[in-house]
Amino acid sequence: MRDRTVLLLAVVAIASLTGSIAVLAVTGPTDARPNEDDLKSVSVSNGTTGQFAELHAAGITGSNVTVGIVDPTGFDTESKAIAGHVAKTRAFGAGPVDETGEAHGTATAAVVSRTAPDADLYLARVDSVDSYRQAVDWLVREDVDVVVAPVSFYGQPGDGTGPVARSATQATESGSVFIAPAGNLAEAHWSGQYTVETVQNRTVAFTNGSRQNYIRGGTKITVWLSWEQAHADEDYTVELYRTNGTDARLVARSQPYRGDDVPNERIVADVRPGDYYLVIRGPASPTGARLRLVSPTHELQHTSTRNSIVAPGTARKAITVGAYNSRVKQLEPFSSRGPTVDERPGVDIVAPDRKFAAAAPDGFVGSSAAVPYVGGTAALLLEANESLTPRETERLLERTARDVGRPGLDNETGHGAVRPVRAVRTAQNRTDG
């Protein structure tokens, strides 16, 4: 069997460096209580219990699989969780690959090492859209088999046509399974059209006629406004206001983002504690343009969970993963929902995001934790059956998933929650047949 390569793109937001790259792991309470689908009586030497332990005990451990992780924070290659598994490192853009104490990239790698303990790790550091694409291209040239991308790029089109999503599609067409997160924007996303019904005095109505969208969060604010390429020559702006309930003062106005070829603008601001809201302004006449407002740092008062999936999860051939809390058996409230803007379901499957919460000191919850869970499963599938194509791998993961949402395929949980044992056993049966 030739070497198998799994790429995990786990990109954390560092506003001064990355611009549009965002955190998909969020810190939160670490609840390690397992669900019945994850507990088995088997335990192996790396401390893993549950479905993966059962597979490891049966000899399915990710042997001959290479795992790559791309992260702007770097990796602690001396960490006990990944030391001895690192085969190759490379930096794209500024900064070295090795960063002692960086929890996000290391935690992502640790999830892979626990789910596929005999896999070798490829580690790459990035700092922009271009360096991200370079990292994907490099790993495709290295003949990777699975690309897993727990990274969110804001300000990108929601229909899979932007540069980040195109990179994922191209990787799949080159023979790599590409796994991406749905995102964490269900409570921080609004979309609407610039029409006669919504526009008054060049401002947009959000919900119930309100032209002010209050935000809730800390004092470091990031907001993105984007619109369709067909309306690229039109000017739209989002403004940030501070209010005391009676008067309001303009604090910041969005500026065009020059880091990609997409029509978008953003605000990045440090502000004092207080009450703030957003206003969207546009041309004097309605244009019909579809606008998309998101904030990776704040919840919005007026939201639309539909179409909240982010790139590269919007890619047409990616396996897009939502975050599922298996303890309470519910989709995480922040997990982004479909459909995509071009009416594809958006979410393909969901996976536990709290199973390895202790992988980072402050907890490891969200898409960055859910996606490597699926990445490890895909690695085991390809070890169990090396003949699987990217499309066959996707269909196998979907067909063996447990329905956890509305009956059948839905825009929130896709085909359901991934089941590693059933997926691997099915892959083995295909080999036996």
C-alpha positions as a Markdown table, in Angstrom:
| # | Residue | x | y | z |
|---|---|---|---|---|
| 1 | Met | 0.0 | 0.0 | 0.0 |
| 2 | Arg | 1.3 | 3.5 | -0.9 |
| 3 | Asp | 1.6 | 6.0 | 1.9 |
| 4 | Arg | -1.7 | 7.7 | 2.8 |
| 5 | Thr | -1.7 | 11.4 | 3.6 |
| 6 | Val | -4.3 | 13.3 | 5.6 |
| 7 | Leu | -4.1 | 17.1 | 5.7 |
| 8 | Leu | -5.7 | 19.0 | 8.5 |
| 9 | Leu | -5.9 | 22.7 | 8.0 |
| 10 | Ala | -6.5 | 24.1 | 11.4 |
| 11 | Val | -6.2 | 27.9 | 11.1 |
| 12 | Val | -6.6 | 30.3 | 14.0 |
| 13 | Ala | -7.3 | 33.9 | 13.6 |
| 14 | Ile | -4.5 | 36.4 | 14.3 |
| 15 | Ala | -6.0 | 39.6 | 13.0 |
| 16 | Ser | -2.7 | 41.4 | 12.4 |
| 17 | Leu | -1.4 | 38.6 | 10.3 |
| 18 | Thr | -4.2 | 36.7 | 8.6 |
| 19 | Gly | -6.9 | 39.1 | 7.9 |
| 20 | Ser | -9.7 | 36.7 | 6.9 |
| 21 | Ile | -8.6 | 33.5 | 8.7 |
| 22 | Ala | -10.6 | 32.7 | 11.8 |
| 23 | Val | -10.8 | 30.5 | 14.8 |
| 24 | Leu | -13.0 | 27.4 | 14.5 |
| 25 | Ala | -12.2 | 26.1 | 17.9 |
| 26 | Val | -13.8 | 28.0 | 20.8 |
| 27 | Thr | -12.8 | 27.7 | 24.4 |
| 28 | Gly | -15.4 | 26.4 | 26.7 |
| 29 | Pro | -16.2 | 24.0 | 29.6 |
| 30 | Thr | -14.5 | 20.7 | 29.1 |
| 31 | Asp | -17.1 | 18.0 | 29.6 |
| 32 | Ala | -15.5 | 14.6 | 29.0 |
| 33 | Arg | -18.6 | 12.6 | 29.9 |
| 34 | Pro | -19.1 | 10.1 | 27.0 |
| 35 | Asn | -22.2 | 9.2 | 25.1 |
| 36 | Glu | -23.2 | 5.6 | 24.6 |
| 37 | Asp | -22.0 | 5.6 | 20.9 |
| 38 | Asp | -18.5 | 6.5 | 22.0 |
| 39 | Leu | -18.0 | 4.1 | 25.0 |
| 40 | Lys | -16.7 | 0.6 | 24.5 |
| 41 | Ser | -14.9 | -1.7 | 27.0 |
| 42 | Val | -11.7 | -1.5 | 25.0 |
| 43 | Ser | -8.8 | 0.8 | 26.0 |
| 44 | Val | -5.5 | 1.2 | 24.2 |
| 45 | Ser | -2.1 | 2.5 | 25.2 |
| 46 | Asn | -2.6 | 6.0 | 24.0 |
| 47 | Gly | -5.5 | 6.5 | 26.4 |
| 48 | Thr | -8.2 | 6.5 | 23.8 |
| 49 | Thr | -11.5 | 4.9 | 24.7 |
| 50 | Gly | -14.7 | 4.4 | 22.6 |
| 51 | Gln | -15.1 | 3.7 | 19.0 |
| 52 | Phe | -11.5 | 4.5 | 18.1 |
| 53 | Ala | -10.1 | 2.3 | 20.8 |
| 54 | Glu | -12.1 | -0.6 | 19.4 |
| 55 | Leu | -10.7 | 0.0 | 16.0 |
| 56 | His | -7.2 | 0.4 | 17.3 |
| 57 | Ala | -7.4 | -2.8 | 19.2 |
| 58 | Ala | -8.4 | -4.5 | 15.9 |
| 59 | Gly | -5.3 | -3.2 | 14.2 |
| 60 | Ile | -6.8 | -0.2 | 12.4 |
| 61 | Thr | -4.5 | 2.7 | 13.6 |
| 62 | Gly | -3.7 | 4.9 | 10.6 |
| 63 | Ser | -0.6 | 3.0 | 9.6 |
| 64 | Asn | 0.9 | 4.3 | 6.4 |
| 65 | Val | -1.2 | 7.5 | 6.7 |
| 66 | Thr | 0.4 | 10.9 | 6.8 |
| 67 | Val | -1.5 | 13.8 | 8.5 |
| 68 | Gly | -0.8 | 17.4 | 7.7 |
| 69 | Ile | -2.0 | 20.3 | 9.8 |
| 70 | Val | -1.9 | 23.9 | 8.6 |
| 71 | Asp | -2.1 | 26.6 | 11.4 |
| 72 | Pro | -1.0 | 30.2 | 11.7 |
| 73 | Thr | -0.1 | 29.8 | 15.4 |
| 74 | Gly | 2.5 | 27.0 | 14.7 |
| 75 | Phe | 3.0 | 23.9 | 16.7 |
| 76 | Asp | 4.7 | 22.6 | 19.8 |
| 77 | Thr | 6.6 | 19.8 | 18.2 |
| 78 | Glu | 8.0 | 18.7 | 21.6 |
| 79 | Ser | 4.5 | 18.2 | 23.0 |
| 80 | Lys | 4.0 | 14.6 | 24.3 |
| 81 | Ala | 0.7 | 14.4 | 22.4 |
| 82 | Ile | 2.4 | 14.7 | 19.0 |
| 83 | Ala | 6.2 | 14.2 | 19.6 |
| 84 | Gly | 7.4 | 11.2 | 17.6 |
| 85 | His | 4.6 | 11.6 | 15.1 |
| 86 | Val | 6.0 | 14.6 | 13.2 |
| 87 | Ala | 7.4 | 13.6 | 9.8 |
| 88 | Lys | 7.8 | 17.0 | 8.1 |
| 89 | Thr | 7.3 | 20.7 | 8.8 |
| 90 | Arg | 7.1 | 23.7 | 6.5 |
| 91 | Ala | 6.2 | 27.4 | 6.9 |
| 92 | Phe | 4.3 | 29.4 | 4.3 |
| 93 | Gly | 4.5 | 33.1 | 4.9 |
| 94 | Ala | 5.9 | 34.7 | 8.0 |
| 95 | Gly | 6.9 | 32.9 | 11.2 |
| 96 | Pro | 8.6 | 29.6 | 12.0 |
| 97 | Val | 6.6 | 26.3 | 12.1 |
| 98 | Asp | 7.7 | 25.5 | 15.7 |
| 99 | Glu | 6.0 | 27.6 | 18.4 |
| 100 | Thr | 6.3 | 26.2 | 22.0 |
| 101 | Gly | 3.1 | 26.6 | 23.9 |
| 102 | Glu | 0.7 | 27.3 | 21.0 |
| 103 | Ala | -2.3 | 25.3 | 22.0 |
| 104 | His | -4.6 | 25.4 | 18.9 |
| 105 | Gly | -2.4 | 23.8 | 16.3 |
| 106 | Thr | -1.0 | 21.3 | 18.8 |
| 107 | Ala | -4.5 | 20.4 | 20.0 |
| 108 | Thr | -5.7 | 19.7 | 16.5 |
| 109 | Ala | -2.7 | 17.5 | 15.9 |
| 110 | Ala | -3.4 | 15.7 | 19.2 |
| 111 | Val | -6.9 | 14.8 | 18.1 |
| 112 | Val | -5.4 | 13.3 | 15.0 |
| 113 | Ser | -2.8 | 11.4 | 17.0 |
| 114 | Arg | -5.5 | 10.0 | 19.3 |
| 115 | Thr | -7.8 | 8.9 | 16.5 |
| 116 | Ala | -5.1 | 7.7 | 14.1 |
| 117 | Pro | -2.1 | 7.0 | 16.5 |
| 118 | Asp | 0.2 | 5.5 | 13.8 |
| 119 | Ala | -0.2 | 8.3 | 11.4 |
| 120 | Asp | 2.7 | 10.6 | 10.6 |
| 121 | Leu | 2.1 | 14.4 | 10.9 |
| 122 | Tyr | 2.9 | 17.0 | 8.3 |
| 123 | Leu | 2.8 | 20.5 | 9.9 |
| 124 | Ala | 2.6 | 23.7 | 7.9 |
| 125 | Arg | 2.2 | 27.3 | 9.2 |
| 126 | Val | 0.3 | 29.9 | 7.1 |
| 127 | Asp | -0.6 | 33.6 | 7.5 |
| 128 | Ser | -2.9 | 34.6 | 4.6 |
| 129 | Val | -5.3 | 33.4 | 1.9 |
| 130 | Asp | -2.3 | 33.0 | -0.5 |
| 131 | Ser | -0.2 | 31.0 | 1.9 |
| 132 | Tyr | -3.2 | 28.8 | 2.7 |
| 133 | Arg | -3.6 | 28.0 | -1.0 |
| 134 | Gln | 0.1 | 27.4 | -1.3 |
| 135 | Ala | -0.1 | 24.9 | 1.6 |
| 136 | Val | -2.9 | 23.0 | -0.1 |
| 137 | Asp | -1.1 | 23.0 | -3.4 |
| 138 | Trp | 2.0 | 21.7 | -1.8 |
| 139 | Leu | 0.3 | 18.9 | 0.0 |
| 140 | Val | -1.6 | 17.9 | -3.2 |
| 141 | Arg | 1.8 | 17.8 | -5.0 |
| 142 | Glu | 2.9 | 15.6 | -2.1 |
| 143 | Asp | 0.1 | 13.2 | -3.2 |
| 144 | Val | -2.1 | 13.6 | -0.1 |
| 145 | Asp | -5.2 | 11.5 | 0.2 |
| 146 | Val | -7.3 | 13.5 | 2.7 |
| 147 | Val | -7.3 | 17.3 | 3.2 |
| 148 | Val | -9.1 | 18.3 | 6.4 |
| 149 | Ala | -9.5 | 22.0 | 6.8 |
| 150 | Pro | -10.9 | 23.3 | 10.2 |
| 151 | Val | -10.4 | 26.9 | 9.1 |
| 152 | Ser | -12.9 | 29.8 | 8.4 |
| 153 | Phe | -12.3 | 32.5 | 5.8 |
| 154 | Tyr | -14.8 | 35.4 | 6.1 |
| 155 | Gly | -15.8 | 37.7 | 3.4 |
| 156 | Gln | -15.8 | 34.9 | 0.8 |
| 157 | Pro | -18.8 | 34.0 | -1.4 |
| 158 | Gly | -21.3 | 31.6 | 0.0 |
| 159 | Asp | -21.6 | 29.6 | -3.2 |
| 160 | Gly | -18.2 | 27.9 | -3.4 |
| 161 | Thr | -16.8 | 30.2 | -6.1 |
| 162 | Gly | -14.2 | 32.1 | -4.1 |
| 163 | Pro | -10.5 | 31.4 | -4.1 |
| 164 | Val | -10.5 | 29.5 | -0.8 |
| 165 | Ala | -13.4 | 27.2 | -1.8 |
| 166 | Arg | -11.9 | 26.7 | -5.3 |
| 167 | Ser | -8.7 | 25.5 | -3.7 |
| 168 | Ala | -10.7 | 22.8 | -1.9 |
| 169 | Thr | -12.5 | 21.8 | -5.1 |
| 170 | Gln | -9.2 | 21.6 | -7.0 |
| 171 | Ala | -7.7 | 19.4 | -4.3 |
| 172 | Thr | -10.7 | 17.0 | -4.5 |
| 173 | Glu | -10.4 | 16.9 | -8.3 |
| 174 | Ser | -6.8 | 16.0 | -7.9 |
| 175 | Gly | -7.8 | 12.9 | -5.9 |
| 176 | Ser | -7.7 | 14.2 | -2.3 |
| 177 | Val | -10.6 | 13.8 | 0.1 |
| 178 | Phe | -11.2 | 17.4 | 1.4 |
| 179 | Ile | -12.9 | 17.8 | 4.8 |
| 180 | Ala | -13.9 | 21.2 | 6.0 |
| 181 | Pro | -15.9 | 22.8 | 8.8 |
| 182 | Ala | -19.4 | 24.3 | 8.5 |
| 183 | Gly | -18.2 | 27.1 | 10.7 |
| 184 | Asn | -19.3 | 28.7 | 14.0 |
| 185 | Leu | -21.5 | 31.5 | 12.7 |
| 186 | Ala | -25.1 | 30.4 | 13.4 |
| 187 | Glu | -25.4 | 33.2 | 16.0 |
| 188 | Ala | -23.3 | 35.7 | 14.2 |
| 189 | His | -24.5 | 35.8 | 10.6 |
| 190 | Trp | -27.1 | 37.8 | 8.7 |
| 191 | Ser | -27.9 | 37.8 | 5.0 |
| 192 | Gly | -30.4 | 39.7 | 2.9 |
| 193 | Gln | -30.9 | 41.5 | -0.4 |
| 194 | Tyr | -30.6 | 45.2 | -1.3 |
| 195 | Thr | -34.2 | 45.5 | -2.6 |
| 196 | Val | -37.0 | 48.0 | -2.6 |
| 197 | Glu | -38.5 | 46.2 | 0.3 |
| 198 | Thr | -35.4 | 46.4 | 2.5 |
| 199 | Val | -33.7 | 49.7 | 1.5 |
| 200 | Gln | -34.6 | 53.1 | 2.9 |
| 201 | Asn | -32.4 | 56.2 | 2.8 |
| 202 | Arg | -29.5 | 53.9 | 1.6 |
| 203 | Thr | -29.7 | 51.7 | 4.7 |
| 204 | Val | -30.8 | 48.1 | 5.0 |
| 205 | Ala | -33.5 | 46.7 | 7.2 |
| 206 | Phe | -32.5 | 43.6 | 9.1 |
| 207 | Thr | -35.5 | 42.1 | 10.9 |
| 208 | Asn | -38.9 | 43.6 | 11.6 |
| 209 | Gly | -37.8 | 46.8 | 9.8 |
| 210 | Ser | -34.9 | 47.5 | 12.2 |
| 211 | Arg | -31.9 | 49.2 | 10.6 |
| 212 | Gln | -29.7 | 48.7 | 13.6 |
| 213 | Asn | -28.1 | 45.4 | 14.4 |
| 214 | Tyr | -26.9 | 45.3 | 18.0 |
| 215 | Ile | -23.9 | 43.2 | 18.8 |
| 216 | Arg | -22.9 | 41.3 | 22.0 |
| 217 | Gly | -19.3 | 40.4 | 22.9 |
| 218 | Gly | -15.9 | 41.7 | 24.0 |
| 219 | Thr | -14.1 | 44.9 | 23.2 |
| 220 | Lys | -12.2 | 43.5 | 20.2 |
| 221 | Ile | -14.6 | 43.7 | 17.3 |
| 222 | Thr | -14.2 | 42.2 | 13.8 |
| 223 | Val | -17.1 | 42.5 | 11.3 |
| 224 | Trp | -17.2 | 41.4 | 7.6 |
| 225 | Leu | -19.6 | 42.6 | 4.9 |
| 226 | Ser | -19.5 | 40.8 | 1.5 |
| 227 | Trp | -21.6 | 40.7 | -1.6 |
| 228 | Glu | -21.8 | 38.9 | -5.0 |
| 229 | Gln | -19.2 | 39.2 | -7.7 |
| 230 | Ala | -21.9 | 40.3 | -10.2 |
| 231 | His | -22.2 | 43.5 | -8.1 |
| 232 | Ala | -18.5 | 44.0 | -7.5 |
| 233 | Asp | -18.6 | 47.5 | -9.0 |
| 234 | Glu | -21.2 | 48.6 | -6.4 |
| 235 | Asp | -20.2 | 50.1 | -3.0 |
| 236 | Tyr | -21.6 | 48.8 | 0.3 |
| 237 | Thr | -20.4 | 49.7 | 3.7 |
| 238 | Val | -21.0 | 48.6 | 7.3 |
| 239 | Glu | -20.7 | 51.2 | 10.1 |
| 240 | Leu | -20.2 | 50.6 | 13.8 |
| 241 | Tyr | -22.0 | 52.9 | 16.3 |
| 242 | Arg | -21.7 | 53.3 | 20.1 |
| 243 | Thr | -24.9 | 54.4 | 21.8 |
| 244 | Asn | -26.1 | 55.4 | 25.3 |
| 245 | Gly | -29.7 | 54.7 | 24.5 |
| 246 | Thr | -30.4 | 58.3 | 23.4 |
| 247 | Asp | -27.5 | 59.4 | 21.3 |
| 248 | Ala | -25.3 | 57.4 | 18.9 |
| 249 | Arg | -21.7 | 58.1 | 17.7 |
| 250 | Leu | -20.0 | 56.6 | 14.7 |
| 251 | Val | -17.0 | 54.6 | 15.9 |
| 252 | Ala | -15.7 | 52.9 | 12.7 |
| 253 | Arg | -16.6 | 52.5 | 9.0 |
| 254 | Ser | -15.6 | 49.4 | 7.0 |
| 255 | Gln | -12.8 | 49.5 | 4.5 |
| 256 | Pro | -12.2 | 47.3 | 1.5 |
| 257 | Tyr | -10.1 | 44.2 | 2.2 |
| 258 | Arg | -7.3 | 43.8 | -0.3 |
| 259 | Gly | -6.2 | 40.3 | 0.6 |
| 260 | Asp | -8.3 | 38.5 | -2.1 |
| 261 | Asp | -10.3 | 39.2 | -5.3 |
| 262 | Val | -13.7 | 39.1 | -3.6 |
| 263 | Pro | -16.0 | 42.2 | -3.1 |
| 264 | Asn | -15.9 | 42.7 | 0.7 |
| 265 | Glu | -15.1 | 45.1 | 3.4 |
| 266 | Arg | -14.3 | 44.7 | 7.1 |
| 267 | Ile | -14.0 | 46.5 | 10.4 |
| 268 | Val | -11.3 | 45.5 | 13.0 |
| 269 | Ala | -11.5 | 47.7 | 16.1 |
| 270 | Asp | -10.7 | 47.8 | 19.8 |
| 271 | Val | -13.4 | 49.6 | 21.7 |
| 272 | Arg | -14.4 | 50.5 | 25.2 |
| 273 | Pro | -17.1 | 48.5 | 27.0 |
| 274 | Gly | -20.6 | 49.7 | 26.1 |
| 275 | Asp | -23.5 | 49.2 | 23.7 |
| 276 | Tyr | -22.8 | 49.0 | 20.0 |
| 277 | Tyr | -24.8 | 48.4 | 16.8 |
| 278 | Leu | -24.1 | 48.0 | 13.1 |
| 279 | Val | -25.7 | 49.8 | 10.1 |
| 280 | Ile | -25.3 | 48.7 | 6.4 |
| 281 | Arg | -25.3 | 51.4 | 3.7 |
| 282 | Gly | -25.4 | 51.1 | 0.0 |
| 283 | Pro | -26.3 | 52.8 | -3.4 |
| 284 | Ala | -29.1 | 55.2 | -3.7 |
| 285 | Ser | -31.2 | 52.8 | -5.7 |
| 286 | Pro | -32.0 | 49.1 | -4.9 |
| 287 | Thr | -29.7 | 46.7 | -6.8 |
| 288 | Gly | -31.0 | 43.3 | -5.7 |
| 289 | Ala | -27.5 | 42.4 | -4.5 |
| 290 | Arg | -27.3 | 39.7 | -1.8 |
| 291 | Leu | -25.4 | 41.0 | 1.2 |
| 292 | Arg | -23.7 | 38.9 | 3.9 |
| 293 | Leu | -22.8 | 40.3 | 7.4 |
| 294 | Val | -20.7 | 38.2 | 9.8 |
| 295 | Ser | -18.7 | 38.7 | 12.9 |
| 296 | Pro | -16.2 | 36.1 | 14.2 |
| 297 | Thr | -16.0 | 38.0 | 17.5 |
| 298 | His | -19.6 | 39.0 | 18.4 |
| 299 | Glu | -23.2 | 37.6 | 18.3 |
| 300 | Leu | -25.7 | 39.6 | 16.3 |
| 301 | Gln | -29.1 | 40.7 | 17.4 |
| 302 | His | -30.6 | 40.0 | 14.0 |
| 303 | Thr | -29.4 | 36.8 | 12.5 |
| 304 | Ser | -30.2 | 34.3 | 9.8 |
| 305 | Thr | -28.8 | 30.9 | 10.4 |
| 306 | Arg | -29.5 | 29.8 | 6.8 |
| 307 | Asn | -26.5 | 30.2 | 4.4 |
| 308 | Ser | -24.1 | 30.7 | 7.4 |
| 309 | Ile | -21.6 | 28.1 | 6.2 |
| 310 | Val | -18.1 | 29.6 | 5.6 |
| 311 | Ala | -15.3 | 28.9 | 3.1 |
| 312 | Pro | -13.8 | 26.4 | 2.5 |
| 313 | Gly | -16.9 | 24.5 | 3.8 |
| 314 | Thr | -18.8 | 26.1 | 0.9 |
| 315 | Ala | -16.7 | 24.2 | -1.6 |
| 316 | Arg | -18.8 | 22.1 | -4.0 |
| 317 | Lys | -16.9 | 18.9 | -3.5 |
| 318 | Ala | -15.8 | 19.3 | 0.2 |
| 319 | Ile | -17.1 | 17.1 | 3.0 |
| 320 | Thr | -18.5 | 19.8 | 5.3 |
| 321 | Val | -18.7 | 19.0 | 9.0 |
| 322 | Gly | -20.9 | 20.6 | 11.7 |
| 323 | Ala | -20.2 | 20.6 | 15.5 |
| 324 | Tyr | -22.3 | 18.2 | 17.5 |
| 325 | Asn | -22.5 | 18.0 | 21.3 |
| 326 | Ser | -22.9 | 14.2 | 21.8 |
| 327 | Arg | -23.5 | 14.5 | 25.6 |
| 328 | Val | -26.7 | 16.4 | 25.2 |
| 329 | Lys | -27.4 | 15.0 | 21.7 |
| 330 | Gln | -27.8 | 18.3 | 20.0 |
| 331 | Leu | -26.1 | 20.4 | 17.3 |
| 332 | Glu | -24.0 | 23.1 | 18.9 |
| 333 | Pro | -26.0 | 26.4 | 18.8 |
| 334 | Phe | -23.1 | 28.2 | 17.1 |
| 335 | Ser | -22.6 | 25.5 | 14.4 |
| 336 | Ser | -23.3 | 27.0 | 11.0 |
| 337 | Arg | -26.2 | 25.8 | 8.9 |
| 338 | Gly | -27.0 | 25.3 | 5.2 |
| 339 | Pro | -28.0 | 25.6 | 2.6 |
| 340 | Thr | -25.3 | 27.2 | 0.7 |
| 341 | Val | -26.2 | 30.3 | -1.3 |
| 342 | Asp | -26.6 | 28.2 | -4.4 |
| 343 | Glu | -29.0 | 25.9 | -2.6 |
| 344 | Arg | -26.8 | 22.8 | -1.8 |
| 345 | Pro | -27.5 | 21.3 | 1.6 |
| 346 | Gly | -24.2 | 22.7 | 2.9 |
| 347 | Val | -23.7 | 20.4 | 5.9 |
| 348 | Asp | -22.8 | 16.8 | 5.0 |
| 349 | Ile | -22.2 | 15.2 | 8.4 |
| 350 | Val | -21.7 | 16.3 | 12.0 |
| 351 | Ala | -19.1 | 15.1 | 14.6 |
| 352 | Pro | -18.5 | 15.4 | 18.4 |
| 353 | Asp | -16.6 | 18.6 | 19.2 |
| 354 | Arg | -16.1 | 18.1 | 22.9 |
| 355 | Lys | -14.8 | 14.5 | 22.9 |
| 356 | Phe | -11.2 | 15.7 | 23.2 |
| 357 | Ala | -11.8 | 19.0 | 25.0 |
| 358 | Ala | -8.8 | 18.4 | 27.3 |
| 359 | Ala | -6.5 | 18.5 | 24.3 |
| 360 | Ala | -6.0 | 22.3 | 25.1 |
| 361 | Pro | -5.7 | 24.0 | 28.5 |
| 362 | Asp | -8.7 | 26.2 | 28.0 |
| 363 | Gly | -10.8 | 23.6 | 26.3 |
| 364 | Phe | -11.1 | 22.6 | 22.6 |
| 365 | Val | -14.7 | 23.0 | 21.4 |
| 366 | Gly | -16.1 | 23.9 | 18.0 |
| 367 | Ser | -15.3 | 23.1 | 14.4 |
| 368 | Ser | -11.6 | 22.7 | 14.9 |
| 369 | Ala | -12.4 | 19.8 | 17.3 |
| 370 | Ala | -15.1 | 18.2 | 15.2 |
| 371 | Val | -13.3 | 18.2 | 11.9 |
| 372 | Pro | -10.1 | 16.3 | 13.0 |
| 373 | Tyr | -12.5 | 13.7 | 14.5 |
| 374 | Val | -13.8 | 13.1 | 11.0 |
| 375 | Gly | -10.2 | 13.4 | 9.6 |
| 376 | Gly | -9.1 | 10.6 | 11.8 |
| 377 | Thr | -12.0 | 8.5 | 10.7 |
| 378 | Ala | -11.2 | 9.1 | 7.1 |
| 379 | Ala | -7.6 | 8.1 | 7.7 |
| 380 | Leu | -8.8 | 4.8 | 9.2 |
| 381 | Leu | -11.1 | 4.3 | 6.2 |
| 382 | Leu | -8.3 | 4.6 | 3.8 |
| 383 | Glu | -6.1 | 2.3 | 5.7 |
| 384 | Ala | -9.0 | -0.3 | 5.8 |
| 385 | Asn | -9.6 | 0.1 | 2.1 |
| 386 | Glu | -7.0 | 1.8 | 0.0 |
| 387 | Ser | -9.1 | 1.7 | -3.2 |
| 388 | Leu | -11.7 | 4.3 | -2.0 |
| 389 | Thr | -12.0 | 7.4 | -4.1 |
| 390 | Pro | -12.8 | 10.8 | -2.6 |
| 391 | Arg | -16.5 | 10.5 | -3.7 |
| 392 | Glu | -16.7 | 6.9 | -2.3 |
| 393 | Thr | -15.2 | 8.0 | 1.0 |
| 394 | Glu | -17.7 | 10.8 | 1.3 |
| 395 | Arg | -20.7 | 8.5 | 0.5 |
| 396 | Leu | -19.5 | 5.9 | 2.9 |
| 397 | Leu | -19.2 | 8.4 | 5.8 |
| 398 | Glu | -22.7 | 9.8 | 5.0 |
| 399 | Arg | -24.3 | 6.4 | 4.5 |
| 400 | Thr | -23.0 | 5.0 | 7.8 |
| 401 | Ala | -23.8 | 8.2 | 9.8 |
| 402 | Arg | -26.5 | 8.2 | 12.6 |
| 403 | Asp | -29.5 | 10.5 | 11.8 |
| 404 | Val | -29.5 | 13.1 | 14.6 |
| 405 | Gly | -31.7 | 15.8 | 13.1 |
| 406 | Arg | -34.9 | 16.0 | 11.2 |
| 407 | Pro | -35.5 | 12.6 | 9.4 |
| 408 | Gly | -33.3 | 12.3 | 6.4 |
| 409 | Leu | -30.8 | 14.8 | 4.9 |
| 410 | Asp | -31.3 | 18.3 | 6.4 |
| 411 | Asn | -29.4 | 21.6 | 6.3 |
| 412 | Glu | -28.4 | 21.5 | 10.0 |
| 413 | Thr | -27.0 | 18.1 | 10.6 |
| 414 | Gly | -26.6 | 16.8 | 7.0 |
| 415 | His | -26.8 | 13.0 | 6.9 |
| 416 | Gly | -26.2 | 12.7 | 10.7 |
| 417 | Ala | -23.3 | 12.0 | 13.1 |
| 418 | Val | -20.3 | 10.2 | 11.9 |
| 419 | Arg | -19.9 | 6.6 | 13.3 |
| 420 | Pro | -16.2 | 5.5 | 13.0 |
| 421 | Val | -16.7 | 1.8 | 13.7 |
| 422 | Arg | -19.6 | 1.3 | 11.3 |
| 423 | Ala | -17.8 | 3.3 | 8.6 |
| 424 | Val | -14.5 | 1.4 | 8.9 |
| 425 | Arg | -16.3 | -2.0 | 9.1 |
| 426 | Thr | -18.3 | -1.1 | 5.9 |
| 427 | Ala | -15.0 | -0.1 | 4.2 |
| 428 | Gln | -13.5 | -3.4 | 5.2 |
| 429 | Asn | -16.5 | -5.3 | 3.8 |
| 430 | Arg | -16.0 | -3.6 | 0.5 |
| 431 | Thr | -12.5 | -4.9 | 0.5 |
| 432 | Asp | -13.6 | -8.4 | 1.4 |
| 433 | Gly | -16.2 | -8.4 | -1.3 |
